[in-house]
Amino acid sequence: MHSQAELGNENKGQSYMRFIVTALSVLICLLIMSCGVSEKEARVDSRIFHVGNRSEVEDLDPHLVTGIAEMRALSALFEGLALVDPATSKAVPGAAKSWTISEDGLVYTFQLQEAGKWSNGDPVTTQDFVYAWQRMLSPELAAEYAYMLHCLKNGKAYNEGTLKDFSQVGVKALDTRVLEVTLENPTPYFLTMQAHYSWFPVHQATIEAFGTMTQRGSAWTRTGNHVSNGPFQLSDWRPDEVLETVANPKYWNAENVQLDGVYFYPMSNEQTEERSFRKGELQMTYSIPMFRIDTYRAEQPEVLQIHPYLQTYFYRFNCSRPPFDDARVRQAFGLSVDRERLVRDVLQGGEAPAYAYTPPNTAGYTPEYKVETNAERAQEMLAAAGYPGGEGFPKVEILYNSAETDKIIAETLQSMWKEVLGVEVGLYNQDYKVYLSSMSALNYDIARSTWLGDVIDPVNFLECFLTDAGNNRTGWSSVDFDGAINAAYGEPDPEKRNAHLQRAEKILLEEGAITPVFYQTQKFLLDTRVTGFQANLQGLVRWDQIGLSAL
């Protein structure tokens, strides 16, 4: 304990230190100005990469998140068994230096990196993966992405609680460096799945220092507590301001990491983000305002990035409550969306109208069944549901998170539904975390949504709408749909597997649980001094390969 006198002296000492720090900061700024170096130049010289990340991350627990903003931050902090080469979309060594696959495609044997360490210096062992995957599949954790691990032998049974003994699940630590994984069925994309955060290891001692294995929202993810195994480690997290990471000196490949750190800024306002880029406060944005795209095309094409993207923009309907518990109402709304007009007159970044959910040519799969835009048919469907000309239709709302582009799209569809169906649709925006919570709790009518492929395979899009999938978030369920997906899981023949997936997609679209709107492109701004960046279909960024060139 401190006496009052000691506390007084301590406070004086702290005040003196704050004075010294402030004085040094001012001196540095004066030196920068005197040398003719701008704040923008100083930021580049610092080897800290400043990145716009659209929204505040939901959490830094890789087993409890579902979004793209989280994917970007967690891929800097953690590393799975394999990484994805952005140029080829093929699996390359990560936490595992090598692997072998059995002839039947069911057994993978991974050899971990000898130099693999956690940010606190503990070795990364096979038991870390066993523990993490048990945690992810534990029914008590209720992880939304648990279904991603159902490809493990007995993984689904354990996750659903019908199997209590985790030792029967297909993951075994043969020793501290050799991990054996047995799958339920051949899964061609299993290796590239290891780059997804749902498969990341977690540090058992850290998890359990702040709670139990399956406790949600514990303090282990806070600054000073967080332990990770990736190229960067958490240094500070000030919610709604910045998430700061610094290079992890314990990382097995630390000598090849070029940056001193990556700072992620939650910027839901695209105009604010774009201004920050122009001022040199960011070297990379998450997106770009639609109305600025043509200006950059004409004036600064070297910083404008537009790339193909494995992402579908769609709207979910809450099928668990009126009026969208009636498939005819859902179909009427879907038929009223003029996708061509939206892409032509509103969007300006090379998007394509979406008449199916899964993007065309996803690992060779292109949906055969298509939705349509048909105003007359939409009006007939709404009338059949008991709302001719929109008469008596209740007021419903579109839920979206705080982003200007999403607001503009919502306003466009709001106008289409008024024009075609004669119904009033309100707009309701929420902070990103609250928006995700509302969707999960089915506390919405219509919700703006996107899905970015976690792996390049059509089943990854469709399996979201399995009855028990944490990412379903519609209240919709179909025995036939579930049967088609489960048949695809177990089908080794590519043509037969494709047929099962086509059937599932048709059921989903005919039932109208969602309505696809457009296929997105990846649009953002990137400073010309950034090196090592490689665009790819999934928007993956290899932070360990990024650098900043000299001015």
N, C-alpha and C positions, 0 to 999 in steps of 0.2 A: 504494500500500500504506500501511497505518496502522502506526505504532509502538505498542508496548504502552501508553505514556503517553497517546498520542492516543486509543487505544481506551478507556482508563480514563476520560478526561475526557468522551469521547462517551457512555459508559454512564451517567456521573453526570448528564450533561445530559438523557439520555432518561428517567432516573428522576425528575428534577425535573419534566420535562414531564408525565410520567404523574401525578405528584402534583398538578400544577396542573389537569389534565383531570379527575381524580377530585374534587378540591375544588370545581371549577365544577359538576360533575354534582350533587354533594350540595347545593350552594347553589341550583341550579335546582329540585331537588325540594323544598327548604325553602320557596322562593318560591311554588311551586305550592300547597303545603299551606297556606301563610299566606294565600294569596288565595282559598282554598276551591275550588281547581280540582283535580279528580281526575285520575289518570293517564289514564282513559278520555277525559276532556275534552281533556287535553293532546294525546292522539293524534289526535283529530279536528281540533283547531286546527292541527296540523302539516301538514295537507293531504297526509299519506301514507296511502294506502289499504292496509289490512292485510287480506290475503285468505288463507283456508285453501285449500290446493291438493291435498289428499289425500295425494299421494305425492311423493317426491323426483323431480325431472325426470331423465330418462334422459341427456339431453345438451342443450346449447344450440346445437347444429348443426341447422338446420331440415331438412337432408337426411338425417338419421340417426335420427330419432325417429318414434314411431308413436302416442303416447298423448294423452289429453285434458289431463292436467296440463301436458304440454309445449305443447299447443296454446294454453293460456291464457297461459303465460309468453311464448312466442315471438310471439304476436299483439300483445303490448305492445312487444316489442323490434324486430320487423321489420314490413315492409309490402309486400304484393304489388302488382301493377298495379292491381287493383281491391279494394275492400272490400265488405262486405255490410251493407246497412242492416238492423239487427235488426228493425225494425218491419215491413218489407215483404219481407225476404229477397231483395231485388233488388240487383244490382251498382251500386255508386257509385264515384266516383273515389277512387283511392288514390295509389300512386306514379305512376300515369298520370292526367293531368287529363281526358283525353277519348280516344275511340276511334271508329273507323268499322268497319263490317262489310260485306263484299261481298254481293251479292245471293244468291249460292249458299251463303252461310254458312261459307265455307272460309277466307277471308282477313280477319284482324283487323289494323288498323293503329292502334297506340297512340302518343299524344303524351305524353311524360313531363312531370312538373311542372318548371317552370323553377327553382324554389327547392329541388328535391330534393337533399338532401345526406346523406352518411353521418355517423355520430356523431363521426368524426374530422375532419369538414369537407370531405372529398372530395366532388365532385359525384356524384350517382347518375346513371349513364348506361345507355344501352341495352346496351352491352357487358357490364354487370354481370348482366343477365338472360341474355344469350347464354352467358356463362361458367357461371352457376349452373345453367342447364338442361342444358348439356353435362355438367357435373359430376354432376347428378342421374341422367342417363341412362347415364353411363359404366359399363360392366360391372364395372370394377375397384372401384367404390365399393360395388356390391351393395346399393343403397338399397332398403329394403322397399317404399317408396312409388313406385318408379320407374314402375310401370305407370300411375300417374296421368297421366304425360306421354306415354303411348303414343298419345294423340289427336293429337299433333303429326305432321305428315307425316314419315314415315320414323323417327319416334321409337322405335317398337318394334324396328325392324330395327337401329338403332344400339345400343339397350340390350341386344339379344340377341347383338350382335357380328357379325351378318351384313353390316352396313354399317360401314365404318371411317371414312368421311369425314363429319365432323359438319356440314360446310357444306351437305350434302344434306338435313339435317333442317330442318323448317319454321320456323326462327326466324332473322331477319336484322336487323342494326342498319343501317338506312338512313342514319342519322347519329346523333349522340350523344343526340338527343332523340326520334327516330322509330323505332319497333320494328315490324317486319312479322312476323306470325305466320300460318303456313299449316297448316291441319288436314288430317288424313287423311280424316275424314268430318265432316259437320255435327255439332256438339256443343252442344246448346242451353244447357247449364249451364257452358260454358267460362269465361264471365266470373266467375261466382260461385266457380269453382274457384280463382281467383287469390287468394282470401282464405285458402287452405290453405297451410300452411307448406312443402309439397313444391314450391311454385312460387316461394317467396321468393328474392330475389336474395341473393348473398353478396359480400363484398368481396374481390376476387381477391388484392390485395397482402397482406392480412391472412392469408388462407388459406395462401398460399405462403411467408409469412414463417416459418411454423411447420411446414412440410411440403409435400407435393405436393398437387395438386388432389384426388386421390382417397384421400388418407390418412385413415383413420378414427381418431378419438380423439386428435387432436393438441391442442396447448396453445392453439390460437387461441380456444377457447371459455372460457378462464379469465378471472378478474377481472383487469383491466388490459390484456388482449389483445383482448377482444371488441369488434367494430365492427358496428353495426347501423344500420338506416335508419328505424326506427319512432318512435313518439311518446315512447318511453322508452329508456334505455340502461342496461346493466349497471353497477352500482356495487359490488356485493359478492355473492359466492355462497359461503355456508358450508353445504356439503352436510349434509342431514338437520337443518338448523337454519333457514335462511332464504335466500331469493334476493331481493336488494334491487335495485330499479331506480329511477332518478331521471329526471325529465323531460329529454328530449333537446333542447337549445336549437337544434340544427341541423335539427330536423325541419321540413319545409316548412310545416306548419300549427301550429307551436309556440305561436303567440299564442292559439290557441283551446283548448289543453290546460289543464285546470283543476287537475290534481293535480301535486304536487311529486314524487311517486313512487308506485310500487306495490310492496309487499313480499309475496312469496309464501311461505307456510309449509307445509312438507310435514307433514301431520297424518293419518296412516292410521287413528288411533284416533278414531272419530266422537265418543265421549263427551268426550275431551280437547278436541277442536275445539269442541264445543258449550259446554263450560265456559269456554273462552277467549273465546267470543262473549259469554257472559253477563257476564264480567268486563270486557268492553270492550276486550280485546286484539285482537279481530278485528272488522271491519265487514261481512265476508261469509264464509260458510262454503262448503265444497265440497258438503257433504251434511248430513244430520241423522239421529241415531239413530232407528230406527223407533219405539221405545217412547216417544219424546218428542214425536212428531208431534201426538197428541191433546191433550197438555198445552199445546202452543203454540197449537193451534186454539182452545182454551178461554180461555187466559190472555193470550197475546200474538199474536193473529192478524195484527197489523200488521207483524211481522217474518218471519212464515212465508211462504215462497215455494214454491208447487207449480204447475208449468206443464207443458204437453204437451212431449214430447221425442222426437226422431227417433232413438231408441236401442232396440236389442233386447238383452236379457240372454239368453245361451245358453251351452250347454256344448259344447266341442269334444271329439272322441274322437281319440286317436292311432291313425290307420288304418294305420300302418306296422309295428305289432308286435302280437302276440297279447295279449289276446283280441279287441281291437277292430279287427283286420284282417279280421274276419268281420262282414259287414254285418248278419247276423242278430242278433249280440250287440248291435251298436249300436242296431238297431231295437228290441230287447227293452228296453234301457235307456230309450229315448225313449218307448216305449209305457207305461212304468211311472210317468212323471212326472205327478202329479195337479196340473196348473197352477191349476185353479180353487181347490183347497184351499190351495195356497201363497199365492195372492193374497188369499183370504178370511181365512185364519187367521194368516198370518205378516206379510205386507206391509200397510202402512197408508197408502200415499201415492198412491192412485188408479191403481195399475198395472193392466194388463189382461193376462189369460193369452194367451200367444203360441202359436198353432197353425200359424204359418208364420214364415219368417225375416224377410222384408221387412215393415216396419210397414204397416198398411192405409192406402190413399189417399196413398201417397208419389208426389207429382206425378201423381195420378190413377190410379196402379197399385195394385191390391189383389190379393194372391195368391189364386189359385183353388184350388190344392191345399193341403190341410190335413193336419197330423199329428193323431193322436188319443191319448187316454188310454184304454187297454184292458188291464187286468191279465191277463185270460185269454189274450188274444193274445200279450202279452209273455211269459208263461210258456211258451206253445207255441213261440215263436221261440227262446227260450233252450234249450229241450229239443232242438229241431231242430239247434242248434249244438253239442250234445253235453254240455249241463249241466242235466239235468232237476232242477228244484227247487233249482238252484244247486250241485248236487253236483259236486265237482271243480273248481269255478270258482276261478281264482287270486285272491289278494288284490290289489286295485287301489286306487288313491288318487285323490282329487280334489285337484288343484292350484289354489290360490287365493292372491291377494296379501293382505297383512295389513290387513283391514278387517272390522269386526265384523259388518256386514250380510252380507257375502259368506260369513262363517263360519256365520251362522245359516241362510242359504239352503243352503249345502253340507250342514249337519247335517240339514236337512229332506229333501233329496234322498237323503242317505245312509240315512235311516230308510225312505223310500219304497222304495228298491231292496232293502233288507233284508226289508221287509214283503212285497213283491210277488214278488221273484225269489229271495229266500233267499241273497243274496250279501253278502259282507263288503266294505265300501268304506271305506278309511281317509281321513283328512283330512291334507293337507300344505300348510302355508302358507309362503310365501317373501316376502322383501322384494321390492318392486315391480320393481326392475331385474333381480334374479335370476329372478323369475317370468317376465318377458318373455323373458329369455335362454333359460330352460328350454323355453318354448313354441316359440321359434324353432328350437331344437336338437332338437325333438321328444323332449324328455326328460320325459315325463309320460304318464299313462294317460288321465285326464279333466281338462280344464282349464276353470275358470270364465272366461267371456269376455263382452265386450259389443262392440257395434259402433254407433257414433254416425255418422250420415250426414255425410260430408265435404261433400257437396252433396245437394240435395233431389231425388234421382233414384234409382229402384230399381236401376239398373245399378251404382251405387256400393256397394250392399250385396252384390250377387251376384258382382261381378268379383273380390272378395277370394279366392274359391275357385277361380279359374283355376289351372291346374297350375303356372304359373311366377310366380304372384303372391306377393310377399314377405309378405303378410298372411294367406296360406292357413293355415299352421301346423297342418295336420292330417295331412299325408302322403297326403291323398286326391287322386285325379286321375281325371278322366272326359273322354274324347275327345268324347262327346256334349254334355256340359256346356260344354266349351270352345267347341265349334262353335256352340252356341246363343248364347253371350255374344258371340262374334265376329260372328255374323250380326246381332245387335242393334246392335252398334257401327256397322255399315255400312248400316243400314236407315233411310231417311228417313221412311217411312210410319209414323205413330204406332201404327196398329192392328197392322201386321205386326211392328213392333218389340216391342210389348207381348206378342204371341204367342211370340216368341223368348224373352223374359224369363220368361214363365209356364212354358215348357218347361224352362228352366234351373233355376228354383226347384223344380219337381217332381222333377227328377233329384237335386238336392242333398238334398232331404228324404227321398225314397225310399231313397237310399243311406245315409242316417243318419250322414253325416260329422259333423253337428252335430245338436243337438236344441234348438229354441227353447224358452224357459221363460216369459218375460213381456216385455211392452213397458213400458219404464220411463217414469217421469215425472221431471221435474227438481225436486228437493227440496233446499232450502237455507234459510239464515237471512240476512237482509239488514237492516242498520241503517237505521232510518227517516230518518237524516240523509243517506243516500246519494242523490244526484241523478243524472239522466241514464241510469239503468239501464233497459234494455228487454229483456224476456224474448223468446226466440225458439226455434224448433224445434231448432236445432243447438247451443244453449248458448253461442253466440258472445257475447263481451263486448267492446264497443267502449271500450277503456280511455281513448281520447282524448276520450270524451264524458262520462265519469264525473266527478262532483264530490262534495264534502262540504259540506253546508250548515252555517251557524253554529249554535251551541248555543242 
